[in-house]
Amino acid sequence: MLEPGTVLSWWLAAALPLALATACGFLAMIVTSSRFE
């Protein structure tokens, strides 16, 4: 069985790039939509 610290670090390692990608995509969508209006 994995230790809580290992699971936490694994979740952080998996969620951080996903959150960054989501934020970048969201910002890009806002910028492009405001640019074309």
Beta strands, then each sheet from edge to edge (+ up, - down):
end
